[in-house]
Amino acid sequence: MITVYFDGLCQPINPGGVATYGFLVYDEEELIHCGYGVVGEGKGMTNNVAEYEGLRAAIIWFKGKSIEEKIEIKGDSMLVLNQMLGKWKVRSETSKKYVPEIMKLLKNMDVSFIWIKREENEDADELSRIAYKRYNETHRPSNK
């Protein structure tokens, strides 16, 4: 079984900060891939945008690998997971953009979504923080 962990953040302010994400992909217990990135900065950037982009990036990665086994997707965003499960209504423009796109990417795949506590998602969180740190190193003047 494949297990995916994803996370996102928007700092130093939410909304309007720098939105970044991280994700990890495991085959059984073995880490087979991890990734992180920056969504953007400023208007339109939120924690939810970052979370959805992390999920989307992970799916795009494993979709390209022709994985045919069951996939468990785990994250600590109740909003994202409950909307993907259809338990919560999709109301915001962010959700209206991402939910249908992600569902289309997952078509014909055996996928389950599982909410986990933040403490169980520390590795994905750390990757989103690395993305934020690297963004700041390249886009912010040094204080030296």
Secondary structure as GFF3:
##gff-version 3
##sequence-region A 1 144
A	DSSP	beta_strand	2	11	.	.	.	ID=ss1
A	DSSP	beta_strand	18	27	.	.	.	ID=ss2
A	DSSP	beta_strand	30	41	.	.	.	ID=ss3
A	DSSP	alpha_helix	47	63	.	.	.	ID=ss4
A	DSSP	beta_strand	71	75	.	.	.	ID=ss5
A	DSSP	alpha_helix	78	84	.	.	.	ID=ss6
A	DSSP	alpha_helix	93	105	.	.	.	ID=ss7
A	DSSP	beta_strand	111	115	.	.	.	ID=ss8
A	DSSP	three_ten_helix	118	121	.	.	.	ID=ss9
A	DSSP	alpha_helix	122	139	.	.	.	ID=ss10
###
